[in-house]
Amino acid sequence: MVNWPARALLILLALLFSICVLSAAPQGSSLDAVLDSLAAVRGFRQAAISPDGQRVAWVEAMPDAQRAPSSNSAIFMTSLSSPGSSVRRITAGSGEACEEHDIAWSPDSRELAFLSTAQTRGQVQLYVASVNGGTVRRLTDLIGSLDAPGWSPDGKTLALLFTENAPRVPGPLEPMTPPAGVIGGKVYEQRLTTVDVGTGRTRQISPPDIYVYEFDWSPDAKRFVAIAAHGAGDAQWYVAEIYTIDTVSGETKHLFKPSDQVAVPRWSPDGRNIAFIGGLMSDEGSIGGDVFLLSAAGGEARNLTPGLKASAGWLAWLAGRDEILLLERLDGASALAMLDPSSGRSVPLWRGPEMLSLGTRGFALSIARDGKTCALVRQSFVTPPEVWAGSVGAWRQVTNSNREAHADWGKTENLRWLNDGFEIQGWLTYPREYDPARRYPLVVEVHGGPGAMAHPAWPGPFFDFSVLSSAGYFVLRPNPRGSFGQGEAFTRANVKDFGYGDFRDILAGVDFVVKNYPVDNDRVGIGGWSYGGYMTMWAVTQTRRFHAAVAGAGIANWQSYYGENDIDQWLIPFFGASIYDDPAVYAKSSPLNFIKSARTPALILVGDRDGECPTPQSFEFWHALESLGIENRFVVYPNEGHSILDREHRRDIMRRTAEWYDGHLK
């Protein structure tokens, strides 16, 4: 037994040792400096060029937003015809912090419609501003969620998506409403709504029993094409179908039932056809697939791009021409191509190792009436996001909002390796202070989805492992089978095979990096969010290759997950049946069924109101590790959904992630 003076001395020595260790750690202030730098970068939610090609407007996230960039966003505009002209803010208020976003140019290029909370805090309303100045007109006085305004071709009417009395912001990434009372009761439908620009008269057009996700005006303004479904919005997007809706009577006609997910419906200029993107997609807003053409009278849709070795993510018909401009996810990067619908022939226009921002409702690019001039947001590993405009491939930079930003990470290479007959692509970021004479730890960051893609973008402030490069790590971001970027066959290659072929692709990538780069094979970690969180939980039950794991919003048990999540319809295309019809296919991919093999220390992170990957999934994984005596740490973030919105929560996640890897890989 130790006497008290001796015990006190031991405690003091231990405390001093801890202080020394903490002060010697490579994180702390250096990591905070990188996170501060990333938090100061202004993001762009949208760039829109006027139809006459003379002006460009954009939505810019302002700094110091406590909860997500959208809580403090502003709209700006400048002239393209007069280089060096001043930038003007378009606002419904006096310029103070508020939400202002979702911009739409009038057909005559004289007015700009947008949504704002400037006059009604916490509640967006629809406004119209003249580009020449003057009074900003408020058109609506609604209660609920407003989204995606779009002008009629004659400029007399605006349409938008309206969820009356919505109890929360719609969307599966948002924090879910805590369950209470009768479950499965009222469904809040997002309805297509029109607003008369002259009088402000508002009419809900679509039926009250269907949820509308996207729409487009017909050229004669007599109909809408809409992607819609019966039932709750989050889950039913996966089984949504294509309808036409009469703009006066609201008469709704079913047009097409797809075999997979559909997005970005667009009328042809002559009004005879509708183009859209269809494919296997795992998240609303994460779009990838082939381009289809459907007669406006209905019938079968024709695949215009069978065998395309890329994933179409956005499209637009060129005014007055029978051609479609495509934005593609290609080989981990971005590309633009021109598609001839009559022949299916595609002509490449531009390709680059960067990210052209894709938005849920067609915010990727904005094309002027001349079919040549466009506006877009560009970014890469080495260039922060900015707005650019001009003809395709000859854009000039419009904004300079992030001129002070600098890269706090090392160079990034585009890698390719072979596995199971596939050529797998991924991105490898070097340590910032790289010395080829040293050996470094490696961390694998698995993207979400699985229908998504690791792309060359300026790092974000939330769960982006580029910050680990500044702390002396190699970072590998693989795009295994199931990812976008190599066509539909590649995206479908993990159907009924979660955790097997895709995981082998990741392990083959680790082998490739260890063989060809100065990486210590005994200091390799893995991490990811969403599907990446699942793959991390799966990895620690399948191999002891990884010496540290960070599982964000993961899935531990597909069998229990099926009845817990808010988007259960997404599972059936990937697993081939529901859990009730084929429980075995879910069981074979569930980490919990192999948990006895786990040995890897794991950090587990999740939001307490996550509807996509509910908190109980992380609890199941944590409970198993605790019961087996495996080192772990589990953190639940309050009032957060699948996307972590609070700035301090995001920062805490990155701090804990860096500290976890440092503690086990260094």
Buried (B, 14 or more C-beta within 10 A) or exposed (E): EEEEEEEEEEEEEEEEEEEEEEEEBEBBEBBEEBBEBBBEBBBBBBBBBBBBBBBBBBBBBBEEBEBBBBBBBBBBBBBBEEEEEEEBEBBBBEEEBBBBBBBBBBBEBBBBBBBBBBBBEEBBBBBBBBBEEEEBBBBBEBEBBBBBBBBBBEBBBBBBBBBBEBEBBBBBBBBBEEEEEEEEEEEBBBBBBBBEBEEBEBBBBBBEEBBBBBBBBBBEBBBBBBBBBBBBBBBBBBBBBBBBBBBEEBEBEEBBEBEBBBBBBBBBBEEEBBBBBBBBBBBBBBBBBBBBBBBBEBEEBBBBBEEBBBBBBBBBBBEEEBBBBBBBBBBBBBBBBBBEBEEBEBEEBBBBBBBBBBBBBBBBBBBBBBBEBBBBBBBBBBBBBBBBBBBBEEBEEBBEBBEEBEBBBBBBEEBEBEBEEBEBBBBBBBBBEBEEEEBBBBBBBBBBBBBBBBBBBBBBBBBBBBBBBBBBBBBBBBBBBBBBBBBBEBBBBBBBBBBBBBBBBBBBBBBBBBEEBBBBBEBBBBBBBBBBBBBBBBBBBBBEBBBBBBBBBBBBBBBBBBEBBBBBBBBBBBBEBBBEEBBEBBBBBBBBBBBEEBBBBBBBBBBBBBBBBBBBBBBBBBBBBEEEEBBBBBBBBEEBBBBBBBBEBBBBBBBBBBBBBBBBBB
